[in-house]
């Protein structure tokens, strides 16, 4: 939304026979006020581009003096020409200055000069892709010079007019890889994420970390992820009791989802099913229509894969806050009388690569 700024200017005109004198209220250098043309001025340029440069004022009398009230704008008089010079405006905020011109005859006038703030638009979206090499382009709209500030060594870039070209090498690391192309124009920064991952890149040793709401203690159990029955399904194992469950992999987001109701294994004489718990309401579900999801990413400090598992809105009026491993007397989870209790639970659960 564009906000309009209205500044009221009061002018008092006295009209004697030989002269016209104009008095007007002037703003500070931070607020732009349209100037009133004086008979001292022949013509004037009062706007300078964000990239910097000169503007010219032509006066009727030689020997005029000109002074700017802003450090970013200089004024130099030569004959009947006054040259105003401004450097690059690296800020997105426009700025204004007041130039006062004094003629040898004693006439004075003041002119407001403005310099627009820089415009910088990086038309790029984050990219989630597989491990194959690829390249692409992103458009730039910049009034000032733009440059690539930083990028990982597996991404090469070049700038041509208002377009960034990027080339991404194949991911052969065997794990998810993420990097940012960071662009800069003046003080403005923008970036795009490039994330390369396939299901196989998530194989490995993890811990399932969380908080057990039933004994109010933090909890961390060893787990691992391995190849599943197809390209979009992984097996996740809880190593302590060899409980196994399926994770569905989403190539478009590099995320995984896990469904309740899965038979994971056994614990003592009980069958262990995966369930979800809503701590706020106290409700629990073990239906396979309810899932929790998490997107795989790299922890910038540790360099390890992190997959936080959270509610995805599939449980109608409830919120899945906790992964629960439920003990049943039989394989029939539809029979509520078969539920013996909860073996262990993880609220705010995350899979953390070892």
WOBELUR-V316950 format. One line per field, one symbol per residue. ss: DSSP state (~ for helix, > for strand, _ for the rest). A space follows every 10 residues. Layout:
ss->???
//
This chain:
ss->__________ >>>>>____> >>>>______ __________ >>>>__>>__ __>>>>>>>_ ____>>>>__ __>>>>>>__ >>>>>>____ ____>>>>>> >>_____>>> >>>>>____> >>>___>>>_ ___>>>>>>> >>____>>>> ____>>>>>> __>>>>>>__ ______>>>> >>>>>__>>> >>>>>>__~~ ~~_>>>>>>> >>____>>>> >>>>>>>>>> __>>>>>>__ __>>>>>>>> ____>>>>>_ __>>>>>__> >>>>>>>>__ __>>>_____ >>>>>>>>__ ____>>>>_> >_________ _>>>>>>>__ _____~~~>> >>>>>>>>>> >>>_
//
